[in-house]
Every structure is written in structure tokens, then in C-alpha cells.
Amino acid sequence: MHHFSPSGLQQIAKNIVFVVDTSESVSREQSQLQQVKTALNHALHQLKPQDLFNVVAYSSSLAYWNSRAVVSATPANIASANSFMDSLSPTTTGLSILLSLCK
């Protein structure tokens, strides 16, 4: 994450839900999904302990990394989220983001 703000400002805690499309239409090549995994790994390591986050993967359905809405960005949670991301692979099912997110 890139933040551009004047120095000396107090940092504000963030609430972030990372949404990852694992459908075959977006992730035709494993390398595309790998780029997303690398970017998310970098973003997760930029979070501070006071920040809250979750990761949701979708194709024709949703897969939540954590069943809670958001959790603290502790080293253990970041490692667990990265393990979740590592387990993702492109899916061959149809994509309906609206239907997936409305479930």
C-alpha cells in the first residue's frame, strides 16, 4: 500500500477487506494469480497491528480466510492469511461477482 501524506500526521487504523477474484476468466494463467498473491503478501506486511483486515476469494462462491468480519493485523494473522492465499488456485466455474457477494 502506498500512502502519501505529510510527515508528522498521526496514523489512523485501517479496516480493509481484500477481495480476490480466482475465476478462470481473470486467472487464466497461474502467473496472474501469483502476481495477486505477491501483491497481497506485500500489502499485508504493510499493515500495522492496530489495522483490521480480512481476505475474501470469489469465483462462483465466496471463500473467507477468516469467518469474522475483520481481525487484527498480528504477525500470526498475516501468516495465516498468506497461507490461505497460497492455497488458492484458479477455478473453472462460472463467475458472478454480484451473486457471490450477495450470498
C-alpha positions as CSV (number, residue, x, y, z in Angstrom):
1,M,0.0,0.0,0.0
2,H,1.2,3.4,-0.8
3,H,0.3,6.3,1.4
4,F,1.1,9.9,0.5
5,S,0.6,12.2,3.4
6,P,2.6,14.9,5.2
7,S,5.1,13.7,7.7
8,G,4.1,14.0,11.4
9,L,0.4,13.1,11.0
10,Q,-1.0,10.5,13.4
11,Q,-1.6,7.2,11.7
12,I,-5.2,6.1,11.6
13,A,-6.1,2.4,11.9
14,K,-7.4,0.9,8.7
15,N,-10.2,-1.6,8.1
16,I,-9.6,-3.5,4.9
17,V,-11.2,-6.4,3.2
18,F,-9.1,-7.7,0.3
19,V,-11.3,-9.3,-2.4
20,V,-9.5,-11.7,-4.7
21,D,-11.0,-13.0,-8.0
22,T,-10.0,-16.6,-8.5
23,S,-12.2,-17.2,-11.5
24,E,-10.6,-18.7,-14.6
25,S,-11.7,-15.7,-16.7
26,V,-9.3,-13.5,-14.7
27,S,-6.7,-16.0,-13.7
28,R,-6.3,-17.8,-17.0
29,E,-2.7,-18.2,-16.3
30,Q,-1.3,-19.3,-12.9
31,S,1.1,-16.4,-13.2
32,Q,-1.7,-13.8,-12.9
33,L,-2.9,-15.3,-9.7
34,Q,0.6,-15.5,-8.5
35,Q,1.0,-11.8,-9.1
36,V,-2.1,-11.1,-7.0
37,K,-0.7,-13.3,-4.2
38,T,2.6,-11.5,-4.3
39,A,0.9,-8.1,-4.2
40,L,-1.4,-9.2,-1.3
41,N,1.5,-10.5,0.6
42,H,3.2,-7.2,0.3
43,A,0.1,-5.3,1.3
44,L,-0.5,-7.5,4.4
45,H,3.1,-6.8,5.6
46,Q,2.4,-3.1,5.4
47,L,-0.4,-3.3,7.9
48,K,0.1,-2.2,11.5
49,P,-1.2,-4.3,14.5
50,Q,-4.0,-1.7,15.0
51,D,-5.3,-2.3,11.5
52,L,-8.1,-4.8,10.9
53,F,-8.4,-6.9,7.8
54,N,-9.8,-10.0,6.1
55,V,-9.4,-11.8,2.8
56,V,-12.2,-13.0,0.6
57,A,-11.7,-15.0,-2.5
58,Y,-14.5,-15.4,-5.0
59,S,-15.5,-17.2,-8.2
60,S,-19.0,-18.6,-8.3
61,S,-18.9,-18.6,-4.4
62,L,-17.1,-16.9,-1.6
63,A,-14.2,-18.3,0.4
64,Y,-13.4,-16.3,3.6
65,W,-9.9,-16.5,5.1
66,N,-11.5,-15.7,8.5
67,S,-15.1,-16.2,9.4
68,R,-15.1,-13.0,11.4
69,A,-15.6,-9.7,9.6
70,V,-12.1,-8.4,10.2
71,V,-9.3,-9.2,12.6
72,S,-6.2,-7.5,13.9
73,A,-3.1,-7.5,11.7
74,T,-1.0,-9.5,14.0
75,P,2.0,-11.5,12.6
76,A,0.1,-14.7,13.2
77,N,-3.0,-13.5,11.3
78,I,-0.8,-12.2,8.5
79,A,0.9,-15.6,8.2
80,S,-2.4,-17.4,8.3
81,A,-3.9,-15.1,5.6
82,N,-0.8,-15.7,3.4
83,S,-1.3,-19.5,3.8
84,F,-4.9,-19.1,2.8
85,M,-3.8,-17.2,-0.3
86,D,-1.1,-19.8,-1.1
87,S,-3.9,-22.4,-1.2
88,L,-5.9,-20.6,-3.8
89,S,-5.9,-21.7,-7.4
90,P,-7.9,-20.6,-10.5
91,T,-11.4,-22.1,-10.6
92,T,-13.2,-23.3,-13.7
93,T,-16.7,-22.4,-12.5
94,G,-18.6,-19.5,-13.9
95,L,-18.2,-16.1,-12.4
96,S,-20.9,-14.0,-10.9
97,I,-19.5,-11.4,-8.5
98,L,-22.9,-10.0,-7.7
99,L,-24.4,-13.4,-6.9
100,S,-21.3,-14.4,-4.9
101,L,-21.2,-11.2,-2.8
102,C,-25.0,-11.2,-2.2
103,K,-24.9,-14.7,-0.6
